[in-house]
Amino acid sequence: MTSLADKIADYCQEKGLRNSFRRVQVAGLLERATEPVSAEELWILLRQEEFQMSIGAVYVALAWLVEAGFARKIPGHDRTFRYALPA
């Protein structure tokens, strides 16, 4: 089975895009999540794992992952979007 990081690398190569370490880190956390998570929750998890990334960079990575089809954006009842891998 191909890992999500490998799928992202293949996608970037096919599209002629740079494969961003930040995208892969955010995608890796989504892959490990057992339920949809908010951008802020992902940012906190990244900081706990000692990855220096701004909350803005997390949002940019999530937007790219959603647009490329690697993640889905789920509206929450508290006006906060949550993110998860596609079903």
HELIX and SHEET records of a PDB file:
HELIX    1   1 LEU A    4  LYS A   15  1                                  12    
HELIX    2   2 PHE A   21  ARG A   32  1                                  12    
HELIX    3   3 ALA A   39  GLN A   48  1                                  10    
HELIX    4   4 ILE A   55  GLU A   67  1                                  13    
SHEET    1   A 3 VAL A  37  SER A  38  0                                        
SHEET    2   A 3 PHE A  81  ALA A  84 -1                                        
SHEET    3   A 3 ARG A  72  PRO A  75 -1                                        
END                                                                             
